[in-house]
Amino acid sequence: MYSRLINCTIDTAKMNDFRKALNEQFLPRIQSQPGFVDNIESLDPATGQFSCMTLWKTAADVENYNNGLFQEVASKLSPLMKGSPNIQTLPVENSSVHHVKAGKAAA
């Protein structure tokens, strides 16, 4: 399993637009992508700090999402952010909810 981590700052004046676009326009489409496992989002409305982790079955699933739908998501949501997002893809080391144990995640 792989995690895709996105950290960014949302323009607080555009917070409602960001939430609406993400939750109504993009999240259902992201969840329907092949290999999608889970999505966890954290948001501080006072500062605009946003963190999102999506989980994917394989590295190929993450790459397909990155090269496809993510390009549309990024282009539509970037104008609502301050600066550029920080994006990382990492193998999952442990997850109690998804029953992943150290050393077995990407196998």
C-alpha positions as CSV (number, residue, x, y, z in Angstrom):
1,M,0.0,0.0,0.0
2,Y,1.2,3.5,-0.8
3,S,0.3,6.9,0.7
4,R,0.1,10.2,-1.2
5,L,0.6,13.1,1.2
6,I,-0.3,16.6,0.2
7,N,0.3,19.6,2.5
8,C,-0.6,23.2,1.5
9,T,-2.2,26.4,2.8
10,I,-5.6,27.4,1.6
11,D,-6.4,31.1,1.2
12,T,-8.8,31.5,4.1
13,A,-10.9,33.9,2.0
14,K,-11.5,31.0,-0.4
15,M,-12.0,28.3,2.1
16,N,-15.7,27.6,1.3
17,D,-14.9,27.4,-2.5
18,F,-12.1,25.0,-1.7
19,R,-14.3,22.8,0.5
20,K,-17.1,22.8,-2.0
21,A,-14.9,21.9,-5.0
22,L,-13.0,19.2,-3.1
23,N,-15.9,17.5,-1.5
24,E,-18.6,17.9,-4.2
25,Q,-16.6,17.9,-7.4
26,F,-13.4,15.9,-6.8
27,L,-13.6,13.6,-3.8
28,P,-16.3,11.2,-5.3
29,R,-14.2,10.9,-8.5
30,I,-10.9,10.3,-6.5
31,Q,-12.7,7.6,-4.5
32,S,-13.8,5.8,-7.7
33,Q,-10.2,5.6,-9.1
34,P,-8.8,2.1,-9.5
35,G,-6.7,1.1,-6.4
36,F,-8.1,3.8,-4.1
37,V,-8.2,2.6,-0.5
38,D,-8.9,5.6,1.8
39,N,-8.7,9.4,2.2
40,I,-7.9,11.3,5.3
41,E,-8.0,15.1,5.4
42,S,-7.2,17.7,8.1
43,L,-7.9,21.4,7.9
44,D,-7.4,24.3,10.2
45,P,-10.0,26.9,9.1
46,A,-8.2,29.7,11.1
47,T,-4.9,29.3,9.3
48,G,-5.8,27.5,6.1
49,Q,-3.3,24.7,6.8
50,F,-4.5,21.6,4.9
51,S,-3.2,18.1,4.9
52,C,-4.5,15.2,2.9
53,M,-3.4,11.6,2.8
54,T,-4.8,9.2,0.2
55,L,-4.0,5.5,0.3
56,W,-3.5,3.4,-2.8
57,K,-3.1,-0.4,-3.3
58,T,-0.1,-0.1,-5.6
59,A,2.5,2.3,-6.8
60,A,1.0,2.0,-10.3
61,D,-2.4,3.1,-8.9
62,V,-0.8,6.2,-7.4
63,E,1.0,7.0,-10.7
64,N,-2.2,6.5,-12.8
65,Y,-4.0,8.9,-10.4
66,N,-1.1,11.4,-10.5
67,N,-0.9,11.4,-14.3
68,G,-4.7,11.6,-14.8
69,L,-7.3,13.0,-12.5
70,F,-4.8,14.7,-10.1
71,Q,-3.8,17.0,-12.9
72,E,-7.3,18.3,-13.1
73,V,-7.7,18.5,-9.3
74,A,-4.4,20.5,-9.0
75,S,-5.3,22.9,-11.8
76,K,-8.7,23.7,-10.3
77,L,-7.7,23.9,-6.6
78,S,-4.3,25.7,-7.0
79,P,-5.9,29.1,-7.4
80,L,-7.5,28.7,-4.0
81,M,-4.1,28.0,-2.3
82,K,-1.3,30.2,-1.1
83,G,1.8,28.9,-2.8
84,S,2.4,25.4,-4.1
85,P,1.5,22.2,-2.4
86,N,4.1,19.9,-1.0
87,I,3.4,16.4,-2.4
88,Q,5.0,13.1,-1.4
89,T,4.4,9.4,-2.2
90,L,5.6,6.9,0.3
91,P,5.1,3.2,1.0
92,V,2.9,2.6,4.0
93,E,5.0,1.2,6.9
94,N,2.2,0.5,9.4
95,S,-1.6,0.8,9.6
96,S,-3.7,-0.7,12.3
97,V,-6.9,0.1,10.4
98,H,-5.7,-1.4,7.2
99,H,-3.8,-4.3,8.8
100,V,-0.4,-3.3,7.4
101,K,2.6,-4.3,9.4
102,A,6.2,-3.0,9.1
103,G,8.1,-4.3,6.1
104,K,5.0,-5.8,4.5
105,A,3.3,-2.7,3.0
106,A,4.7,-2.5,-0.4
107,A,5.3,-6.2,-0.9
